[in-house]
Amino acid sequence: MRLKPRIEGMKTVDLIRKKRDGGTLTRVEIRNLINGFVSEKIPDYQMSALLMAIYFRGMDEEETASLTDIMAHSGEMLDLSAMSGFPVDKHSTGGVGDTTSLVLIPLLASAGLTVAKLSGRALGHTGGTIDKLESIPGFRTDLSRKEFLALVEDSGFALADHTEDMVPADRLLYELRDVTSTIDSLPLITASIMSKKIAGGARGIVIDVKVGAGAFLPRLEDSRQLACGLVSIGTQLGRKISAIITDMSQPLGKMVGNSLEVKEAIRTLKGEGPQDLEDLSCELGAELLLFSEKETRQEDAVQKLHELLHNGAALDKFRTLIGNQSGDPAVIEDFSLLPTASKQINILAPRAGVVTELNALMIGRAANLLGAGRFVKGDTVDHAVGIELIKKIGDRAEKGKPLAILHVNSAASLEEARAMVREAYKIGERSVVAPELVIERIAA
């Protein structure tokens, strides 16, 4: 129970009033607020009031940088300074069918970069890398700090779940933001993302900022503002960082769902995956190759990564990753070892024409209804279920032929999911071109 609302210097209520009235908080004031909240000296109701004041009044760049840095240091931090190689990290603001981490981490390792990747679980309509990996039999994501760092030291990469002792301020603040309708505050989003990246110890960071129907921020203007803020704060805190704004009006790739996306990642690592997933993985990875100075031209970096996907080097690293973390590498050649749904249900085209729209948000929500994701944190995920997209924007549809396939284990919510997938598709008469995947690059 939080019983002591006073912190050193000004009272908490005075700082809430200061921000409410449009004032600027100093680094010392922000530090006292965050440390007081984490140590339970400031009650939830006062921090909720402060969050709402920030939501309406915002924070300037210096305040946001201070908040980010203080949050990052609110718990244990990863020290990668002794690691050989150049430590890098990647973050996505969340999307549907976004399997890039599963492709990118072994791809970066095959290029000689050091990757200590901490990822999260699915929540809402967006997928989670940890859930996807846990569909591989035996795969461990609950690594201790010692185990995690030992794998990075020995193999150059590891991928695990966030631990409770890292950035506790973000976890506690996010829980309050979630129940006080202050999630979509750009300074708070920026601090939340970058505090975890800073605590992760990477020297080079690329952020995949999604925009479109399936994105956290659907409007380009908002996504651009977030991308600029992330790059600015990361640069101020001593990181090499860039942000790529990418399209999420339709899902990435053709699979939505945990084991389905693992299959698609493996196909991509074999050089046989969907072109959009391969291209985005290489575009994001190229930024980190440039930061490491292993390549000096963006075009050369992209080409290098495409080669590593097609010559088997990245696939070998994925096999190593699975084995290192107690998984069964045999899944690479035998997909039957992955969870498989009991039924497949076709969604048929109502008429002939061209797919002009494939709403990513609806597809993500439909996959959740089937059990592929979570509506709240405590929900159980069914790793086998999901949606396979047979047709995407620009493809020709034939009446009575499949647009998509639902992979189903339960009849619960099936009709609602089926209707949602049908509604996600729009079919017109005229040819259309699929949306541009990479929209903008934001650099320091």
Secondary structure, DSSP 8 states (H G I E B T S, - for coil): -----B-SSSBHHHHHHHHHTT----HHHHHHHHHHHHTT-S-HHHHHHHHHHHHHH---HHHHHHHHHHHHTTS-----TTSSS-EEEEEE---SS--HHHHHHHHHHHTT-EEEEEE---BTTB--HHHHHTTSTT------HHHHHHHHHHHSEEEEE--TTS-HHHHHHHHHHHHHT-TT-HHHHHHHHHHHHHHTT-SEEEEEEEESTTSSS-SHHHHHHHHHHHHHHHHHTT-EEEEEEEE-SS-SSSEESHHHHHHHHHHHHTT-S-HHHHHHHHHHHHHHHHHHTS-SSHHHHHHHHHHHHHSSHHHHHHHHHHHHTT--GGGGT-GGGS---SEEEEEE-SSSEEEEEE-HHHHHHHHHHHTSS-SSTT----TT-EEEES--TT-EE-TTSEEEEEEES--TTHHHHHHHHHHHEEEESS------SEEEEEE-
